[in-house]
């Protein structure tokens, strides 16, 4: 096969240029009315310019001959054998159904993460970077590039809204720690539910059977909803702390300071609805993970309701004596779990996914 590959290279690099540029053996130089034939190596001067007597003949390329050569069975087979492995790799890595092998998933994520490292290190701690790489690899393996981009959008939207009014929130002592950079506890507190849903969806696709009686579409809807829930919570918290004019406790409606666990505001509540809708509509319109607009409505509504439950959990259980384990990351996990569970219930019963 190698000698045939060399044949292709010779055609492209040697035969085509040779046909295109062939020097003439002579050039006629006209002076007045007389003509004289000069050897091809002679040089003449005119208008302070020097012209070589060598003339290039731009002969037409015989494309039919080249095409015939390249399309011959032997050469075509060699070209296909060279391109086929790469084509198969790309198809496997970017297949829309997910279930991508581990090594390609890890390789693509490593390349993307390290190419974006200057930006990512402003959003993640070093440990958070490593754990996000592991998370990205899991999501690419289970849901492919489409599910991966939903999580990436969540990360960038969350970082963007965290920076809104950051100086003022920092002065009040209610800004996110580490300048808003996420660590491993933030990564898994926000995405563990999503990984479980993505794995269930991938299992259902691979086996062709429902997982725990639920189809892959329902599990994918739950995956999107889990991240929509978390971004809705982030929008509510960050916008509420930055712009909330009246902040009250969700359990007693008592006025409290912005940043109080379980506190809500009109501005934050509206922002919550916007955040959940943005991630849901992206999953429907851009990457097609959610098949219908009704699914967008379910994901958005579930995310909004789960965010209200998160405020309730924060007001009643967080920072309470004997409940030291109820950290913000644990609350985030329960928050996403509630949103995903609602999507599983509504998606399977009402939407018939």
Buried (B, 14 or more C-beta within 10 A) or exposed (E): EEEBBEBBEEBEEEBBEEBEEEEEEBBEBEEEEEEEEEEEEBEEEEEEEEBEBBBEEEEEEEEEEBEEBBEEEEBEEBBEEEEEEEEEEEEBBBEEEBBBEEEBBBBBBEEBBEEEEEEBEEBBBEEBBBBBBBBBBBBBBBBBBBBBBBBBBBBEBBBBBBBBBBEEBEEBEBBBEEEBBBBBBBBBBBBBBBBBBBBBBBBBBBEEEBBEEBBBBBBBBBBBBBBBBBBBBBBBBBBBBBBBEEBBBBEEEEEBEBBBBBBBBBBBBBBBBBBBBBBBBBBBEEBEBBEEEBBBBBBBBBBBBBBBBBBBBBBBBBBEEEEEEBBBBBBBBBBBBBBBBBBBBBBBEEBEB
